[in-house]
Amino acid sequence: MVSEGKGIDKRATRVSFSFEMSDNLLRTPLESAHIALGARMVPFGGWYMPVQYTSILDEHAAVRQQVGIFDISHMGQIVVTGAGAESWLKRMLANNVEKLDVGQGQYSLLLNERGGVIDDLIIYREADDRFFAVVNASRIEQDFFWLAQHQPEDVVLANESDLWAGLAVQGPLATAVFARLFTGVVLPPRNGIVRFMHEGQELVVCRTGYTGEDGFEFFCAASDGSAWLQAFVAAGAKPCGLGARDSLRLEMGYPLNGNDLSEDLTPLEAGLGVFVDWDKGDFIGKDVLLAQKKSGLTRKLVGLQYLEKGAPPRTHYTVESTDGQVIGELSSGLLSPSLMTGIGMAYLPIESTKLGTVVNIDVRGRKFAASVVKKPFYKPAPKQA
């Protein structure tokens, strides 16, 4: 079971964010609703977003044990249509959209010519010639620009990011919350998508998430977002902020773009080779990845878990070999609320990536032993169909 924080210093579970104020922050359409619900709002990635409402521990536990709701309105939505959409996306993405039936989605990667990850995203097929992509907030402009640079005449691109508000409802009781608000509408199967009308509103529901728990992502018109947030909360979902979202995803070993993924790192180095379809034909970055696969990796993203109690590991903390040599730094790190121990991820030299390898994490001059472990760090209960 997830700890509810009894006897635990809640400061130890704080997630490190950069809170530099700016006059050019982007605003979620749900901002007023967050403030009314008591959210602590902070600048994050160019957006003004809720980092927590009660505490990260409480919100993390709610998602693991019951159900929580996150504002994901900052994420982007790009629609690809046209007769050439499927064949073009096969070349633009590492995974193979040809394998998707209508109503299905898949995790994929948008790569540059060097095989580096521009973005990781989820793309859904809504029709034979229509695809709906959900992309990372900080990469919307870069993704759209890159796609537009390679756009053929038989493909139409539309950046609909400003049109939608998004909510992620996550946890074992997510389906029950959905049923309280919608009668006669069935949630799609895992990784599925459904678009439907409800009381004159067009809604999109995707059966995915970033927590490892059962749940769905819900998209509505931006102007209706606050009302839907309040409706889901009234139906039993606990409001959750960026802090819990980060701790939940890291327990699952899910990468965060900008931390664990970048344009200078390949899917193979990130351990995401399973999302690269080698047999579909040519795609951007394939030659570089094939050469890397043939020559062998020199570095790889691994999971690290403390072997002892210690101060929370944070992003950019140094990772050292047991003989004191600096071999990397944490790309992500925190104190796991579920395991109550330090966990993190780091790109290490390939010779240091074997499971069970012991390293030291330097936490402000103090060394804490950690072991290379298999991800995920935490295994949730089996998901519903």
DALINZI-V608396 format. One record per run of one state. SS is the DSSP state (H for helix, E for strand, - for the rest). FROM is the first residue (numbers start at 1). TO is the last residue. If there is no record, write none. Layout:
{{SS,FROM,TO} {SS,FROM,TO}}
This chain:
{{-,1,9} {H,10,13} {-,14,25} {E,26,27} {-,28,30} {H,31,36} {-,37,39} {E,40,44} {-,45,46} {E,47,52} {-,53,55} {H,56,65} {-,66,67} {E,68,71} {-,72,75} {E,76,81} {-,82,84} {H,85,92} {E,93,93} {-,94,96} {H,97,99} {-,100,103} {E,104,111} {-,112,115} {E,116,127} {-,128,129} {E,130,135} {-,136,136} {H,137,149} {-,150,155} {E,156,159} {-,160,163} {E,164,170} {-,171,173} {H,174,181} {-,182,191} {E,192,198} {-,199,200} {E,201,206} {-,207,214} {E,215,221} {H,222,234} {-,235,237} {E,238,239} {-,240,241} {H,242,251} {-,252,256} {E,257,257} {-,258,260} {E,261,261} {-,262,265} {E,266,266} {-,267,272} {H,273,275} {-,276,285} {H,286,295} {-,296,298} {E,299,306} {-,307,317} {E,318,320} {-,321,325} {E,326,335} {-,336,341} {E,342,349} {H,350,352} {-,353,357} {E,358,363} {-,364,365} {E,366,373} {-,374,385}}
